[in-house]
Amino acid sequence: MARKYIDCRTFPGSQCTVSIAADSSDELLTAAVQHAIAAHGYEDTPQLREQLRQMFQEEKNEDG
């Protein structure tokens, strides 16, 4: 299973350099929402959660 990650640098207009990774989408979403609230002042809404999920990427496995 490939780890998933989200990188604030890919968010339009962001000056943040934080990247968060996790093995599951649910765990990653929880951490990303907490970061968005604490560091960027967002409110926890369904729209925020969907926008964050769309930014998830999978790490490339060096073995193929």
N, CA, C and O atoms as a Maestro MAE file, in Angstrom:
{
 s_m_m2io_version
 :::
 2.0.0
}

f_m_ct {
 s_m_title
 :::
 protein
 m_atom[256] {
  # First column is atom index #
  i_m_mmod_type
  r_m_x_coord
  r_m_y_coord
  r_m_z_coord
  i_m_residue_number
  s_m_chain_name
  s_m_pdb_residue_name
  s_m_pdb_atom_name
  i_m_atomic_number
  :::
  1 25 0.847 -1.180 0.000 1 A "MET " " N  " 7
  2 3 0.000 0.000 0.000 1 A "MET " " CA " 6
  3 2 0.894 1.245 0.000 1 A "MET " " C  " 6
  4 15 1.789 1.371 0.836 1 A "MET " " O  " 8
  5 25 0.650 2.145 -0.925 2 A "ALA " " N  " 7
  6 3 1.421 3.376 -1.017 2 A "ALA " " CA " 6
  7 2 0.929 4.383 0.014 2 A "ALA " " C  " 6
  8 15 -0.272 4.522 0.245 2 A "ALA " " O  " 8
  9 25 1.879 5.084 0.630 3 A "ARG " " N  " 7
  10 3 1.507 6.142 1.564 3 A "ARG " " CA " 6
  11 2 0.904 7.290 0.781 3 A "ARG " " C  " 6
  12 15 1.268 7.541 -0.369 3 A "ARG " " O  " 8
  13 25 -0.018 7.979 1.419 4 A "LYS " " N  " 7
  14 3 -0.641 9.148 0.828 4 A "LYS " " CA " 6
  15 2 -0.061 10.386 1.500 4 A "LYS " " C  " 6
  16 15 0.352 10.343 2.659 4 A "LYS " " O  " 8
  17 25 -0.036 11.493 0.754 5 A "TYR " " N  " 7
  18 3 0.464 12.721 1.349 5 A "TYR " " CA " 6
  19 2 -0.264 13.928 0.766 5 A "TYR " " C  " 6
  20 15 -0.910 13.854 -0.279 5 A "TYR " " O  " 8
  21 25 -0.134 15.028 1.473 6 A "ILE " " N  " 7
  22 3 -0.658 16.311 1.027 6 A "ILE " " CA " 6
  23 2 0.423 17.335 1.312 6 A "ILE " " C  " 6
  24 15 1.080 17.277 2.351 6 A "ILE " " O  " 8
  25 25 0.608 18.261 0.404 7 A "ASP " " N  " 7
  26 3 1.668 19.252 0.507 7 A "ASP " " CA " 6
  27 2 1.047 20.637 0.377 7 A "ASP " " C  " 6
  28 15 0.435 20.950 -0.644 7 A "ASP " " O  " 8
  29 25 1.199 21.463 1.399 8 A "CYS " " N  " 7
  30 3 0.616 22.802 1.381 8 A "CYS " " CA " 6
  31 2 1.123 23.644 0.210 8 A "CYS " " C  " 6
  32 15 0.424 24.546 -0.252 8 A "CYS " " O  " 8
  33 25 2.322 23.357 -0.268 9 A "ARG " " N  " 7
  34 3 2.868 24.148 -1.370 9 A "ARG " " CA " 6
  35 2 2.031 24.025 -2.638 9 A "ARG " " C  " 6
  36 15 2.129 24.875 -3.522 9 A "ARG " " O  " 8
  37 25 1.202 22.973 -2.744 10 A "THR " " N  " 7
  38 3 0.364 22.802 -3.934 10 A "THR " " CA " 6
  39 2 -0.970 23.527 -3.810 10 A "THR " " C  " 6
  40 15 -1.737 23.582 -4.771 10 A "THR " " O  " 8
  41 25 -1.252 24.086 -2.628 11 A "PHE " " N  " 7
  42 3 -2.503 24.816 -2.424 11 A "PHE " " CA " 6
  43 2 -2.341 26.223 -2.998 11 A "PHE " " C  " 6
  44 15 -1.389 26.918 -2.643 11 A "PHE " " O  " 8
  45 25 -3.239 26.654 -3.869 12 A "PRO " " N  " 7
  46 3 -3.091 27.965 -4.515 12 A "PRO " " CA " 6
  47 2 -2.924 29.101 -3.504 12 A "PRO " " C  " 6
  48 15 -3.721 29.242 -2.576 12 A "PRO " " O  " 8
  49 25 -1.897 29.893 -3.692 13 A "GLY " " N  " 7
  50 3 -1.657 31.053 -2.857 13 A "GLY " " CA " 6
  51 2 -0.983 30.771 -1.526 13 A "GLY " " C  " 6
  52 15 -0.762 31.700 -0.750 13 A "GLY " " O  " 8
  53 25 -0.652 29.525 -1.238 14 A "SER " " N  " 7
  54 3 -0.070 29.176 0.048 14 A "SER " " CA " 6
  55 2 1.414 29.518 0.100 14 A "SER " " C  " 6
  56 15 2.146 29.324 -0.870 14 A "SER " " O  " 8
  57 25 1.836 30.026 1.238 15 A "GLN " " N  " 7
  58 3 3.247 30.262 1.508 15 A "GLN " " CA " 6
  59 2 3.775 29.214 2.488 15 A "GLN " " C  " 6
  60 15 4.921 29.303 2.927 15 A "GLN " " O  " 8
  61 25 2.964 28.240 2.828 16 A "CYS " " N  " 7
  62 3 3.281 27.202 3.803 16 A "CYS " " CA " 6
  63 2 4.067 26.080 3.126 16 A "CYS " " C  " 6
  64 15 3.794 25.728 1.978 16 A "CYS " " O  " 8
  65 25 5.045 25.520 3.843 17 A "THR " " N  " 7
  66 3 5.869 24.459 3.276 17 A "THR " " CA " 6
  67 2 5.653 23.116 3.962 17 A "THR " " C  " 6
  68 15 6.474 22.210 3.815 17 A "THR " " O  " 8
  69 25 4.552 22.972 4.715 18 A "VAL " " N  " 7
  70 3 4.275 21.732 5.435 18 A "VAL " " CA " 6
  71 2 3.781 20.660 4.474 18 A "VAL " " C  " 6
  72 15 2.988 20.926 3.570 18 A "VAL " " O  " 8
  73 25 4.267 19.443 4.691 19 A "SER " " N  " 7
  74 3 3.812 18.267 3.974 19 A "SER " " CA " 6
  75 2 3.459 17.216 5.024 19 A "SER " " C  " 6
  76 15 4.209 17.017 5.980 19 A "SER " " O  " 8
  77 25 2.328 16.546 4.851 20 A "ILE " " N  " 7
  78 3 1.844 15.558 5.817 20 A "ILE " " CA " 6
  79 2 1.619 14.243 5.077 20 A "ILE " " C  " 6
  80 15 1.068 14.234 3.976 20 A "ILE " " O  " 8
  81 25 2.050 13.120 5.688 21 A "ALA " " N  " 7
  82 3 1.874 11.808 5.063 21 A "ALA " " CA " 6
  83 2 1.271 10.832 6.063 21 A "ALA " " C  " 6
  84 15 1.458 10.965 7.273 21 A "ALA " " O  " 8
  85 25 0.544 9.851 5.538 22 A "ALA " " N  " 7
  86 3 -0.062 8.804 6.367 22 A "ALA " " CA " 6
  87 2 -0.346 7.590 5.489 22 A "ALA " " C  " 6
  88 15 -0.352 7.677 4.262 22 A "ALA " " O  " 8
  89 25 -0.582 6.455 6.149 23 A "ASP " " N  " 7
  90 3 -0.887 5.230 5.412 23 A "ASP " " CA " 6
  91 2 -2.344 5.158 4.968 23 A "ASP " " C  " 6
  92 15 -2.662 4.464 4.002 23 A "ASP " " O  " 8
  93 25 -3.230 5.867 5.661 24 A "SER " " N  " 7
  94 3 -4.651 5.805 5.297 24 A "SER " " CA " 6
  95 2 -5.191 7.200 4.978 24 A "SER " " C  " 6
  96 15 -4.724 8.202 5.518 24 A "SER " " O  " 8
  97 25 -6.173 7.238 4.099 25 A "SER " " N  " 7
  98 3 -6.801 8.507 3.732 25 A "SER " " CA " 6
  99 2 -7.481 9.161 4.926 25 A "SER " " C  " 6
  100 15 -7.443 10.383 5.070 25 A "SER " " O  " 8
  101 25 -8.098 8.359 5.778 26 A "ASP " " N  " 7
  102 3 -8.786 8.916 6.947 26 A "ASP " " CA " 6
  103 2 -7.811 9.583 7.907 26 A "ASP " " C  " 6
  104 15 -8.075 10.674 8.414 26 A "ASP " " O  " 8
  105 25 -6.686 8.924 8.152 27 A "GLU " " N  " 7
  106 3 -5.677 9.484 9.048 27 A "GLU " " CA " 6
  107 2 -5.083 10.765 8.454 27 A "GLU " " C  " 6
  108 15 -4.871 11.747 9.164 27 A "GLU " " O  " 8
  109 25 -4.822 10.742 7.158 28 A "LEU " " N  " 7
  110 3 -4.278 11.912 6.493 28 A "LEU " " CA " 6
  111 2 -5.271 13.067 6.535 28 A "LEU " " C  " 6
  112 15 -4.884 14.208 6.788 28 A "LEU " " O  " 8
  113 25 -6.527 12.786 6.295 29 A "LEU " " N  " 7
  114 3 -7.540 13.837 6.311 29 A "LEU " " CA " 6
  115 2 -7.638 14.471 7.692 29 A "LEU " " C  " 6
  116 15 -7.728 15.694 7.803 29 A "LEU " " O  " 8
  117 25 -7.622 13.663 8.740 30 A "THR " " N  " 7
  118 3 -7.684 14.195 10.103 30 A "THR " " CA " 6
  119 2 -6.532 15.154 10.363 30 A "THR " " C  " 6
  120 15 -6.741 16.251 10.881 30 A "THR " " O  " 8
  121 25 -5.320 14.748 10.007 31 A "ALA " " N  " 7
  122 3 -4.149 15.594 10.228 31 A "ALA " " CA " 6
  123 2 -4.196 16.859 9.366 31 A "ALA " " C  " 6
  124 15 -3.842 17.942 9.832 31 A "ALA " " O  " 8
  125 25 -4.627 16.725 8.123 32 A "ALA " " N  " 7
  126 3 -4.690 17.870 7.215 32 A "ALA " " CA " 6
  127 2 -5.724 18.889 7.677 32 A "ALA " " C  " 6
  128 15 -5.486 20.095 7.606 32 A "ALA " " O  " 8
  129 25 -6.864 18.412 8.146 33 A "VAL " " N  " 7
  130 3 -7.898 19.320 8.657 33 A "VAL " " CA " 6
  131 2 -7.376 20.056 9.881 33 A "VAL " " C  " 6
  132 15 -7.553 21.269 9.993 33 A "VAL " " O  " 8
  133 25 -6.738 19.342 10.799 34 A "GLN " " N  " 7
  134 3 -6.190 19.978 11.996 34 A "GLN " " CA " 6
  135 2 -5.169 21.052 11.612 34 A "GLN " " C  " 6
  136 15 -5.154 22.134 12.199 34 A "GLN " " O  " 8
  137 25 -4.321 20.754 10.634 35 A "HIS " " N  " 7
  138 3 -3.337 21.734 10.178 35 A "HIS " " CA " 6
  139 2 -4.023 22.938 9.541 35 A "HIS " " C  " 6
  140 15 -3.654 24.078 9.825 35 A "HIS " " O  " 8
  141 25 -5.004 22.704 8.694 36 A "ALA " " N  " 7
  142 3 -5.699 23.799 8.013 36 A "ALA " " CA " 6
  143 2 -6.364 24.743 9.020 36 A "ALA " " C  " 6
  144 15 -6.380 25.958 8.825 36 A "ALA " " O  " 8
  145 25 -6.904 24.177 10.085 37 A "ILE " " N  " 7
  146 3 -7.555 24.986 11.119 37 A "ILE " " CA " 6
  147 2 -6.523 25.757 11.932 37 A "ILE " " C  " 6
  148 15 -6.628 26.974 12.090 37 A "ILE " " O  " 8
  149 25 -5.518 25.040 12.450 38 A "ALA " " N  " 7
  150 3 -4.541 25.649 13.353 38 A "ALA " " CA " 6
  151 2 -3.607 26.637 12.648 38 A "ALA " " C  " 6
  152 15 -3.320 27.710 13.180 38 A "ALA " " O  " 8
  153 25 -3.141 26.279 11.468 39 A "ALA " " N  " 7
  154 3 -2.136 27.104 10.803 39 A "ALA " " CA " 6
  155 2 -2.715 28.136 9.838 39 A "ALA " " C  " 6
  156 15 -2.104 29.175 9.591 39 A "ALA " " O  " 8
  157 25 -3.906 27.842 9.292 40 A "HIS " " N  " 7
  158 3 -4.433 28.701 8.236 40 A "HIS " " CA " 6
  159 2 -5.794 29.323 8.549 40 A "HIS " " C  " 6
  160 15 -6.321 30.097 7.751 40 A "HIS " " O  " 8
  161 25 -6.365 28.987 9.707 41 A "GLY " " N  " 7
  162 3 -7.603 29.630 10.145 41 A "GLY " " CA " 6
  163 2 -8.874 29.164 9.458 41 A "GLY " " C  " 6
  164 15 -9.900 29.838 9.541 41 A "GLY " " O  " 8
  165 25 -8.826 28.019 8.779 42 A "TYR " " N  " 7
  166 3 -10.033 27.499 8.128 42 A "TYR " " CA " 6
  167 2 -10.991 26.914 9.153 42 A "TYR " " C  " 6
  168 15 -10.597 26.565 10.265 42 A "TYR " " O  " 8
  169 25 -12.245 26.814 8.764 43 A "GLU " " N  " 7
  170 3 -13.249 26.116 9.567 43 A "GLU " " CA " 6
  171 2 -13.401 24.706 9.010 43 A "GLU " " C  " 6
  172 15 -13.249 24.477 7.810 43 A "GLU " " O  " 8
  173 25 -13.702 23.772 9.897 44 A "ASP " " N  " 7
  174 3 -13.902 22.380 9.496 44 A "ASP " " CA " 6
  175 2 -15.272 22.249 8.861 44 A "ASP " " C  " 6
  176 15 -16.288 22.189 9.554 44 A "ASP " " O  " 8
  177 25 -15.294 22.205 7.537 45 A "THR " " N  " 7
  178 3 -16.541 22.085 6.790 45 A "THR " " CA " 6
  179 2 -16.430 20.919 5.813 45 A "THR " " C  " 6
  180 15 -15.324 20.484 5.490 45 A "THR " " O  " 8
  181 25 -17.554 20.415 5.344 46 A "PRO " " N  " 7
  182 3 -17.493 19.365 4.319 46 A "PRO " " CA " 6
  183 2 -16.753 19.825 3.059 46 A "PRO " " C  " 6
  184 15 -16.074 19.028 2.413 46 A "PRO " " O  " 8
  185 25 -16.884 21.101 2.713 47 A "GLN " " N  " 7
  186 3 -16.216 21.625 1.531 47 A "GLN " " CA " 6
  187 2 -14.691 21.612 1.722 47 A "GLN " " C  " 6
  188 15 -13.958 21.255 0.800 47 A "GLN " " O  " 8
  189 25 -14.214 21.997 2.909 48 A "LEU " " N  " 7
  190 3 -12.781 21.951 3.181 48 A "LEU " " CA " 6
  191 2 -12.274 20.521 3.080 48 A "LEU " " C  " 6
  192 15 -11.244 20.266 2.457 48 A "LEU " " O  " 8
  193 25 -12.992 19.593 3.689 49 A "ARG " " N  " 7
  194 3 -12.574 18.196 3.678 49 A "ARG " " CA " 6
  195 2 -12.502 17.653 2.245 49 A "ARG " " C  " 6
  196 15 -11.568 16.925 1.906 49 A "ARG " " O  " 8
  197 25 -13.467 17.996 1.418 50 A "GLU " " N  " 7
  198 3 -13.453 17.531 0.032 50 A "GLU " " CA " 6
  199 2 -12.293 18.152 -0.744 50 A "GLU " " C  " 6
  200 15 -11.634 17.472 -1.531 50 A "GLU " " O  " 8
  201 25 -12.047 19.439 -0.521 51 A "GLN " " N  " 7
  202 3 -10.945 20.100 -1.203 51 A "GLN " " CA " 6
  203 2 -9.612 19.469 -0.801 51 A "GLN " " C  " 6
  204 15 -8.743 19.260 -1.647 51 A "GLN " " O  " 8
  205 25 -9.451 19.167 0.475 52 A "LEU " " N  " 7
  206 3 -8.226 18.527 0.937 52 A "LEU " " CA " 6
  207 2 -8.074 17.132 0.334 52 A "LEU " " C  " 6
  208 15 -6.990 16.769 -0.124 52 A "LEU " " O  " 8
  209 25 -9.157 16.346 0.331 53 A "ARG " " N  " 7
  210 3 -9.098 14.997 -0.259 53 A "ARG " " CA " 6
  211 2 -8.653 15.033 -1.719 53 A "ARG " " C  " 6
  212 15 -7.920 14.155 -2.173 53 A "ARG " " O  " 8
  213 25 -9.098 16.044 -2.444 54 A "GLN " " N  " 7
  214 3 -8.734 16.156 -3.854 54 A "GLN " " CA " 6
  215 2 -7.248 16.473 -4.036 54 A "GLN " " C  " 6
  216 15 -6.694 16.265 -5.116 54 A "GLN " " O  " 8
  217 25 -6.610 16.971 -2.989 55 A "MET " " N  " 7
  218 3 -5.187 17.300 -3.050 55 A "MET " " CA " 6
  219 2 -4.294 16.127 -2.657 55 A "MET " " C  " 6
  220 15 -3.073 16.220 -2.787 55 A "MET " " O  " 8
  221 25 -4.876 15.024 -2.178 56 A "PHE " " N  " 7
  222 3 -4.086 13.865 -1.770 56 A "PHE " " CA " 6
  223 2 -3.325 13.306 -2.969 56 A "PHE " " C  " 6
  224 15 -3.830 13.268 -4.091 56 A "PHE " " O  " 8
  225 25 -2.106 12.878 -2.698 57 A "GLN " " N  " 7
  226 3 -1.279 12.226 -3.708 57 A "GLN " " CA " 6
  227 2 -0.716 10.954 -3.102 57 A "GLN " " C  " 6
  228 15 -0.672 10.810 -1.880 57 A "GLN " " O  " 8
  229 25 -0.288 10.039 -3.947 58 A "GLU " " N  " 7
  230 3 0.350 8.815 -3.457 58 A "GLU " " CA " 6
  231 2 1.839 8.907 -3.693 58 A "GLU " " C  " 6
  232 15 2.291 9.321 -4.761 58 A "GLU " " O  " 8
  233 25 2.608 8.508 -2.667 59 A "GLU " " N  " 7
  234 3 4.052 8.487 -2.813 59 A "GLU " " CA " 6
  235 2 4.432 7.441 -3.854 59 A "GLU " " C  " 6
  236 15 3.805 6.386 -3.943 59 A "GLU " " O  " 8
  237 25 5.433 7.732 -4.615 60 A "LYS " " N  " 7
  238 3 5.938 6.801 -5.613 60 A "LYS " " CA " 6
  239 2 6.785 5.749 -4.913 60 A "LYS " " C  " 6
  240 15 7.645 6.086 -4.099 60 A "LYS " " O  " 8
  241 25 6.552 4.489 -5.220 61 A "ASN " " N  " 7
  242 3 7.317 3.396 -4.667 61 A "ASN " " CA " 6
  243 2 8.575 3.226 -5.512 61 A "ASN " " C  " 6
  244 15 8.487 3.023 -6.723 61 A "ASN " " O  " 8
  245 25 9.742 3.306 -4.880 62 A "GLU " " N  " 7
  246 3 10.997 3.200 -5.616 62 A "GLU " " CA " 6
  247 2 11.211 1.819 -6.217 62 A "GLU " " C  " 6
  248 15 12.024 1.662 -7.128 62 A "GLU " " O  " 8
  249 25 10.489 0.812 -5.718 63 A "ASP " " N  " 7
  250 3 10.641 -0.553 -6.227 63 A "ASP " " CA " 6
  251 2 9.814 -0.805 -7.471 63 A "ASP " " C  " 6
  252 15 9.893 -1.880 -8.066 63 A "ASP " " O  " 8
  253 25 9.015 0.183 -7.870 64 A "GLY " " N  " 7
  254 3 8.250 -0.025 -9.088 64 A "GLY " " CA " 6
  255 2 6.863 0.333 -8.870 64 A "GLY " " C  " 6
  256 15 6.047 0.227 -9.785 64 A "GLY " " O  " 8
  :::
 }
 m_bond[255] {
  # First column is bond index #
  i_m_from
  i_m_to
  i_m_order
  :::
  1 1 2 1
  2 2 3 1
  3 3 4 2
  4 3 5 1
  5 5 6 1
  6 6 7 1
  7 7 8 2
  8 7 9 1
  9 9 10 1
  10 10 11 1
  11 11 12 2
  12 11 13 1
  13 13 14 1
  14 14 15 1
  15 15 16 2
  16 15 17 1
  17 17 18 1
  18 18 19 1
  19 19 20 2
  20 19 21 1
  21 21 22 1
  22 22 23 1
  23 23 24 2
  24 23 25 1
  25 25 26 1
  26 26 27 1
  27 27 28 2
  28 27 29 1
  29 29 30 1
  30 30 31 1
  31 31 32 2
  32 31 33 1
  33 33 34 1
  34 34 35 1
  35 35 36 2
  36 35 37 1
  37 37 38 1
  38 38 39 1
  39 39 40 2
  40 39 41 1
  41 41 42 1
  42 42 43 1
  43 43 44 2
  44 43 45 1
  45 45 46 1
  46 46 47 1
  47 47 48 2
  48 47 49 1
  49 49 50 1
  50 50 51 1
  51 51 52 2
  52 51 53 1
  53 53 54 1
  54 54 55 1
  55 55 56 2
  56 55 57 1
  57 57 58 1
  58 58 59 1
  59 59 60 2
  60 59 61 1
  61 61 62 1
  62 62 63 1
  63 63 64 2
  64 63 65 1
  65 65 66 1
  66 66 67 1
  67 67 68 2
  68 67 69 1
  69 69 70 1
  70 70 71 1
  71 71 72 2
  72 71 73 1
  73 73 74 1
  74 74 75 1
  75 75 76 2
  76 75 77 1
  77 77 78 1
  78 78 79 1
  79 79 80 2
  80 79 81 1
  81 81 82 1
  82 82 83 1
  83 83 84 2
  84 83 85 1
  85 85 86 1
  86 86 87 1
  87 87 88 2
  88 87 89 1
  89 89 90 1
  90 90 91 1
  91 91 92 2
  92 91 93 1
  93 93 94 1
  94 94 95 1
  95 95 96 2
  96 95 97 1
  97 97 98 1
  98 98 99 1
  99 99 100 2
  100 99 101 1
  101 101 102 1
  102 102 103 1
  103 103 104 2
  104 103 105 1
  105 105 106 1
  106 106 107 1
  107 107 108 2
  108 107 109 1
  109 109 110 1
  110 110 111 1
  111 111 112 2
  112 111 113 1
  113 113 114 1
  114 114 115 1
  115 115 116 2
  116 115 117 1
  117 117 118 1
  118 118 119 1
  119 119 120 2
  120 119 121 1
  121 121 122 1
  122 122 123 1
  123 123 124 2
  124 123 125 1
  125 125 126 1
  126 126 127 1
  127 127 128 2
  128 127 129 1
  129 129 130 1
  130 130 131 1
  131 131 132 2
  132 131 133 1
  133 133 134 1
  134 134 135 1
  135 135 136 2
  136 135 137 1
  137 137 138 1
  138 138 139 1
  139 139 140 2
  140 139 141 1
  141 141 142 1
  142 142 143 1
  143 143 144 2
  144 143 145 1
  145 145 146 1
  146 146 147 1
  147 147 148 2
  148 147 149 1
  149 149 150 1
  150 150 151 1
  151 151 152 2
  152 151 153 1
  153 153 154 1
  154 154 155 1
  155 155 156 2
  156 155 157 1
  157 157 158 1
  158 158 159 1
  159 159 160 2
  160 159 161 1
  161 161 162 1
  162 162 163 1
  163 163 164 2
  164 163 165 1
  165 165 166 1
  166 166 167 1
  167 167 168 2
  168 167 169 1
  169 169 170 1
  170 170 171 1
  171 171 172 2
  172 171 173 1
  173 173 174 1
  174 174 175 1
  175 175 176 2
  176 175 177 1
  177 177 178 1
  178 178 179 1
  179 179 180 2
  180 179 181 1
  181 181 182 1
  182 182 183 1
  183 183 184 2
  184 183 185 1
  185 185 186 1
  186 186 187 1
  187 187 188 2
  188 187 189 1
  189 189 190 1
  190 190 191 1
  191 191 192 2
  192 191 193 1
  193 193 194 1
  194 194 195 1
  195 195 196 2
  196 195 197 1
  197 197 198 1
  198 198 199 1
  199 199 200 2
  200 199 201 1
  201 201 202 1
  202 202 203 1
  203 203 204 2
  204 203 205 1
  205 205 206 1
  206 206 207 1
  207 207 208 2
  208 207 209 1
  209 209 210 1
  210 210 211 1
  211 211 212 2
  212 211 213 1
  213 213 214 1
  214 214 215 1
  215 215 216 2
  216 215 217 1
  217 217 218 1
  218 218 219 1
  219 219 220 2
  220 219 221 1
  221 221 222 1
  222 222 223 1
  223 223 224 2
  224 223 225 1
  225 225 226 1
  226 226 227 1
  227 227 228 2
  228 227 229 1
  229 229 230 1
  230 230 231 1
  231 231 232 2
  232 231 233 1
  233 233 234 1
  234 234 235 1
  235 235 236 2
  236 235 237 1
  237 237 238 1
  238 238 239 1
  239 239 240 2
  240 239 241 1
  241 241 242 1
  242 242 243 1
  243 243 244 2
  244 243 245 1
  245 245 246 1
  246 246 247 1
  247 247 248 2
  248 247 249 1
  249 249 250 1
  250 250 251 1
  251 251 252 2
  252 251 253 1
  253 253 254 1
  254 254 255 1
  255 255 256 2
  :::
 }
}
